[in-house]
Amino acid sequence: MTTPTHARQLLCLLARTSFKLGQFKLSSGATSDYYIDCRTTTLHAEGGRLTGHAILELLEANHIDAEAVGGLTMGADPLVSNVATASAWRAQQHPGAPLLHGFLVRKAEKAHGTGRRIEGFCRPGARVVIVDDVCTTGASTINAIEAAKEAGMTVAAVVCIVEREEANGRPAVESAAGSAPFLRLFSANDVRAEHVKQLDTAKA
């Protein structure tokens, strides 16, 4: 029997633990008949492992060459940590494989210490990948893109786990990212369909 891919296993877990049907108000102010809280999956022990490997494999499939992965705190925090760790596991199994280091973007510069906005990896000229869990308006993703550029880094790609395909999110992110591709693991419809499938299986 073929083992499901990391992405497929992640989709099943997202649908089971992160997707809810009902009436919800989104951060954008809009209302929706569903809500996806990716953090219940990305902060889950197995969910975190699957997230790291699935994103790393998505980058490899699209031939994205980068030195680091980062995003806006706090939705991106588990993604960054798990992708960086997945790259270290890969390098251990395949000597010479590149490492992807991590960085986090504060929502505002801290008022003490160095006053920097980016924590972790930060090297002018480096190619980096910006990650986020859910893309609706794309505001948090764009915030991270702009911070990385202001720090002198080059955005090689943008990745989200789930794209809601609404609120002009993709065009806004693509405009901010320039020539860097915007990639996703799943659409919200992918997660909804898997959620409904699981409900139907449970009723059978």
BELVENCOR-V317350 format. One record per residue. PHI is phi as a letter, one per 20 degrees, with the letter a starting at -180 (NA if undefined). PSI is psi in whole degrees, -180 to 180 (NA if undefined). Layout:
[[PHI	PSI] [PHI	PSI]]
This chain:
[[NA	133] [f	133] [f	130] [g	149] [f	164] [g	-41] [f	-42] [f	-43] [f	-37] [f	-42] [g	-44] [f	-42] [f	-41] [g	-46] [f	-33] [e	-39] [d	-22] [d	-15] [d	131] [c	138] [e	146] [q	-155] [d	120] [c	146] [e	128] [e	165] [f	-24] [f	-12] [n	-15] [f	163] [d	154] [b	154] [e	9] [b	161] [b	139] [c	114] [d	90] [f	-24] [f	-28] [f	-20] [e	-47] [f	-21] [e	-1] [f	140] [g	-53] [f	-35] [f	-39] [f	-44] [f	-46] [f	-40] [g	-48] [g	-49] [f	-38] [f	-43] [f	-42] [f	-43] [f	-34] [f	-42] [f	-42] [f	-41] [f	-29] [d	11] [l	44] [e	121] [d	119] [b	164] [d	-20] [b	163] [c	138] [b	170] [a	177] [f	129] [f	139] [d	-7] [g	-33] [e	-13] [g	-55] [f	-29] [f	-48] [g	-49] [f	-43] [f	-34] [f	-42] [f	-44] [f	-40] [f	-37] [f	-33] [f	-40] [f	-42] [f	-42] [f	-31] [f	-37] [e	-29] [c	83] [g	132] [o	-17] [f	140] [f	148] [e	145] [d	111] [e	170] [d	154] [b	152] [c	142] [d	122] [f	153] [f	-22] [b	154] [f	138] [f	149] [e	8] [c	175] [m	-132] [f	-16] [m	12] [f	158] [e	-25] [d	129] [d	139] [n	-143] [g	132] [a	101] [c	117] [g	134] [n	-14] [f	145] [e	129] [c	159] [d	131] [e	130] [c	153] [b	158] [e	-58] [c	134] [d	116] [d	-78] [e	-21] [n	5] [g	-47] [f	-36] [f	-45] [f	-38] [g	-45] [f	-39] [g	-48] [f	-39] [f	-42] [f	-43] [f	-40] [f	-28] [e	1] [n	8] [e	157] [d	126] [e	116] [e	-28] [a	161] [c	134] [c	136] [c	153] [f	-51] [c	128] [d	123] [f	-14] [l	47] [b	178] [l	26] [m	24] [f	-53] [f	-51] [g	-38] [f	-44] [f	-44] [f	-35] [f	-42] [f	-33] [e	-16] [m	-125] [e	-7] [f	134] [f	147] [d	113] [d	152] [c	154] [e	-44] [b	156] [e	163] [f	-34] [f	-33] [f	-46] [f	-41] [f	-46] [f	-41] [f	-37] [f	-48] [f	-40] [f	-43] [f	-38] [f	-44] [f	-39] [f	-40] [f	-31] [f	-25] [f	NA]]
